[in-house]
Amino acid sequence: MTQNTTEKFDSITHFLQTGGFNYRVFDMGRKINRFSSEEFESIEGQKQAYPAPFQKKAWLALLFWESEKQNEATIWFLQFPIDELGFLKLEARDAFLIDLLEQTGKNIQAKQQGKQALDELKESPFAFKPNPDRLAMLHALATKALDQQPSQYYQHTRDYLSGSAGYEQWQFLGLQGIADVVARLGEEGNDDLLAKAIGLMPEEPLVSFCSALENIKPQGSLAQALVAKLENIISESMVAERSRSTPPHFYMMNDNTEPKAGANTQLISMLIRALSGAEPKALRQSMLQKILDSPLGKDIEIIAAISGRAWNDLSDKSVLKAFVTNLANQNQMAFDAILSDLMMIPDMRELLLSEVNGDNQTIGLSEKFDQFMRNVK
């Protein structure tokens, strides 16, 4: 890098371009999503709000490399606060750039003296470490974007999905292999392989596949398989719980009985996350409506899954109404946390305010929202 260490970087984009790097930028918050270089530059220039902040922050992965050294790419994971209007807080970004410039200067000096350069982000307060499943998925998407081969675990995962060794033999699976297969849906029949295995594999590997699937857009037979599995798990959970407390009868989705501990809400929430980008849109919204209209829709884990990963479907008025109604049944702390998080997303504030202030507002929702407004002042 030939940057003069006395010159100030105007932006992260400026740093990458000045260094002559090729680069890719990914959002690592609610989902892993790639930004175009123009979109990221626009976000940094505050020409547009951050598209999907999570926990009032922007979570970024910067993948960059020198020309002809693609196999030596560097990845930085950075998080910056978002302001009340949804824009990147530039004072935090600028503080990072000042620290980066100082460390870059030290590394240049170290190299000139024959010493080893240090990791620029090692002590940075803006750095973060993704969860292993997120890290695996980013690597899978990055290698695909760079036209590189998947990991050695890719074929192992495809062999498992074929069922040839039995679906109970999942212990050898690695997160990277799962991520590689999901990143390469549409290749080598991976969609059909996974679709056929969804209803047959145990819960442990299914949860891992769901975690990867939330970052892509399942379609066709795979989307249908996820819906079928979700409906089956809901039915089994509810019937099992109902049979513990009352004489057996058909337990329908519109039964008003509260969900008990027996309901597998963790798996249900993971399947909701896996479906959150599925096409067609009507398929997943119909499933969400059913869940929100059922006793399971009152469970905080399921509400959190919808707000965290399926927030785009809250643009549907019926889904939004059911969601807000169930959110109002939570304690004030959970209500405040989820509502404030969603209101940071562009266009969500207006939708939410319209719903909570609507003509059909319940007393419980009114009280919760009034307290929310007092708490944020």
ABEGO torsion letter per residue (X at the ends): XABBAABBBABAAAAAAAAGBBBBBBBABABBBBBBAAAAAAAAAGABBBABBBGGBBBBBBBBBBBGAAAABBBBBBBBBBBAAGBBBAAAAAAAAAAAAAAAAAAAAAAAAGBBBBBAAAABAABBBBBAAAAAAAAAAAAAAAGBBBBAAAAAAAAAAAGAAEAABAAABBAAAAAAAAAABGBGGAAAAAAAAAAABBAAAAAAAAAAAAABBBBEAAAAAAAAAAAAAAAAAAAAAAAAABBBBBBBAABABBBBAABBAAAAAAAAAAAAABOBAAAAAAAAAAAAABAAAABAAAAAAAAAAAAAAAABAAAAAAAAAAAAABBAAAAAAAAAAAAABBGAAAAAAAAAABAABBAAAAAAAAAAAAAAX
